[in-house]
């Protein structure tokens, strides 16, 4: 009886203590929930509801083919070619940007020299330019009156141009993708544990082995995330492509043409949904891979 009586006060004391953290959590939870209301309202009003309308509109009959717009995308060569070109150039731009700017970002993060701040500011300056300005810069380089055309005309008596093609679009996309990779890689390199590199060198690892086995795995999440961002940005970039010419067959220009030139709203909606889904999948896969422990310290 005494043992039972000793256990009851303990149970009562424990039960009297448990509501305290629960009440505290409830008190802290309500302000946090109310703080989410503006963000959720904007999300539903300006993204969820319009996107749901786009999904439904894309299922309507396409004016040009007489079938569902989603089915028309899969069965018409024009849209398949546009989709393949958009995916191809976005993937190539992402790989090139990560390869070129990744090395530059690592070098800038690990070395100090006179004029470094000015160089970093210059390399990241394209972030301030809209797509239209980037397209104009590509025209100034590879257009009919651009620097390359003037030089080739002087040397070979013919104009060399690339601005109004997928190559010009690649240069423009690469131009505004490089700053994103540089800033991300520099930040990732600052968080690397240099003791791991020193330990690898003390064990006889060469510079290449240290880079392959220590540095690259350490910044792999940053490379994946910034590569995915470059891919998504290139998939949906419109200003640069529109400045370089509307004859190129890529998804953003096709969406614009279907919407403004032909009033084919179902096809414009279907193309928009396809573009959004592809970029969302790319970002989700990269986020999952980057969060899977890549480069985590042992």
N, C-alpha and C positions, 0 to 999 in steps of 0.2 A: 504493500500500500504506500509505503514511504517512497518506493522507487517510482511508482506511478505519479504520486504527488510531486515528485521532483521533476518529472518529465513534462508535466502539464504547464508549469510556469515557463519552462524553456520554450515550449511550442507557442505559448501565448506571446512571449517576448519576441520570438521570431516573426510571428504573424503581425505584431504591431510595428515591426521595423520594415516589412516589405512594402507597405503602401507609400513610404516616404520617397524612395527613388522613382516609383511609378508616378506619383503626383508631380515630382520634379520634372520628369520627362514629359508629362502632359503639359505642364506649364511652359516648357521650352518648345514643345512641338507646335502649339497653336500659332505663335508668331512666325515660325518657319513656313507653316502651311499658308498663312495669309501672304507671306512674301512671295510665294510661288504663283499667286493668283494673277498678277499682271503679266508674268511671262507666259503662263498657260493660256490666258485670254488672247494675247498676241499670237501665240503659236496656233491656236485653233482658228482665229479669225483670218490670219494672213498666210497660213500654210496648210493646215489640215483640211479645212473646208474647201479652199480652192483646188487643192490637189485631189481631193475626193471627186470634185466636179470634173477635173481633167480626166480622171480614170473612167468615169461614166461616159464622158463625151467621146473618149477614144474608142469606146465600144460601139459607137454609132456608125452608120453606113458612110463609107468614104465616097465623096462626090465623083471622084475620078474612076474608081473601079467598081462601085456598086456593092462592095462587101465591107465587112467590118474593117475599120482602120488598122487595128492590130494585125488582122490577117493580111491586109494589103502590104504591110511592112515586110512580112515574111515571104510574100509571094511575088513581089515586084522587084526587079533587078535594080531599079533606080534607088530605092530606099536601102536595099541590102548593100549596094556599093557605097552609099553615103555613110551607113553605119560602119562598114569595114574601114573606110578611109578615116573616119573620126577615131575609131578605136586604135587604128594603127599609128596615126600621128601622135595621139595622146600617149600611147605606150612608149614610142620612140623618144618623145620629148622627156618623159619621166626618167627613162633610163639614162639618157644623155645628161640631163640636169643633175641627177644623183652622182653620176660618174665624174663629171667635170667639176661641179661645185662642191662635191664631197671632199675631193682632194684639196681644193682651194680653202674650204672651211677648216679642214684639219690643220693645214699649214698656217693659216692666220691665227688659229687658236693656240698653237704651240710656239710661235715665234714672235718676238718683239723687235721692231725696227722702226727707224724714223719714217714718218709718214704713214704708219699703219692705220691710224684712225681715219685719215683722209682716203686711203685705199678702200677700207671697209665701207665708208660712206658712199664712195663712188660705185662700188659693186652692188650695193643695196639700193641705190637711188632709183632704179626702175620700178620699185614698189610704189613710188609716188605717181607713176604715169598711168593714165587710163589706157584701155586697149586701143582706142583710136590713135592716140599719140604713138604707141608702139608700132602700129601699122604704118603710120606716116614715116617713122624712122626707118623701117624696112624698105619703104619706097625710096627714101633718100639714099639708101645703100644699094639696092638691087633693082630699082625701077628704071624706066626709060631714060630719065634724066639723072639717075643716081650716079654715085661715085664709080661703081663698077662699070656701068655702061660708058661713062666718059673715058675711063682708063682704057677699056677694051677698044673703044672707037679710035683712040689715039695710037694704040699699039698695033691693032690688027684690022682697023678700018671696018669694024662691025660692033654692034651693041650686044653685050651680054647682059641678060636680065634673068632674074629669078623671083622677083617680088610677087608676081601675080600667079603663083603656083603653090603647090603643097610645100615646096622647098622654102618659099618665102614665109609661108605660114609656120613652118617648123622653126625658122630663125626667130620669128616674132614670139612664138610661144616659149622657146628656149630663153629668150631675152628676159621675159618677166618671171620665168621659173627659177633661174639661177639664184636670185637674191633670197628666195624662200629657203632653198637648200642651204645656202651659206650660213644664214642666221641660225637655222636649226642645228646644223652640224657643229657650229662654234659653241653653241650652248651645251650640246651633248658632250663635246670634248672637255669642257670645263668640269664636268661631273665625273670623268673617268678617274679611277684609282691608279695613280702612276706607280704605286708600289707593286702592282701586278706586272707592269712592264719591266720594272727593275728586277723583279724576281725571275722573270722569263729570261732576261739578258744574263743574269748571274748563273743561270742553268745552261748557258751556251746557245740560246736562241739567237738567230740572226735577225736583222732588221725586218726582213720580209716575213719571217715566222712570227715575230712579235705583232706585226700589223695584221697578219692573217688570223692568229689564234687569240689575240688579246684586244687589239684596238677595234677591228671590224665587228666582232661579236659585241663589244661594249657599246658601240654606237648603232648597232643594227636596228633597234627599235626606232631611233630617230630617222634613220635612212628609210625605213619602211613607211613611217608616217608621213614624212615630207614627200616621198615619192608618190604616195597615194593622193596627197593634196595637189601635187603638180598634175597628176593624171586627171583628177576631178576638175581642176581649173581649166585644163586644156580641152576637156570634153565639152564644157559649157561656154568657153570664151567666144564672144560674139563680135565685140568691137574691132579687134584686130582683123578677123576674117572679113568683116563687112568693109573695112577700109581697103583691104588688099584686092577685093573684087568679089562680086556675087555669083560668079560663074563656077566657083569651086563647089563640089558636092560634099558638104559636111552637114552634120545634123543641125547645128545652130542656124545656119543659113537656110536649110530646108524648112525648118520651123517658121522662120521669118517669111519665107516665100509663100508657104501654104497659108499662112495667116493673113498676110497683107495683100499679096498679089492675086490669090485665087479664092480667098474667103473660105477655104477648106478647113473649117475649125476642127472637125473630127480628126483629120490627119495631123494637124498641128498639135492637138492634144495628145494623140497617141505617140507621136515622136517625142514630145516633152516627157511623157511618162517613161518611155523606154530610156531616154537619156538620164532621167533622174534615178531610175532603178539601177542602171549600170554603175553610175557614180556612187550610189549608196552601197552597192555590193562591194565595190573596190575599197571604199573607206572602211567598211565593216570588217572585211578580211584583213586589211592592213592593221586595223586596231586590235583584232584578235591575235594576230601573229606578233605584233609588237608587245602586247601584254602577256604573252605566254612565257615570260621569263627569259627572253633573249637578252643576253648581256648582263644578266643579274649577277651580282657578286656572290661568290661561293661562301 
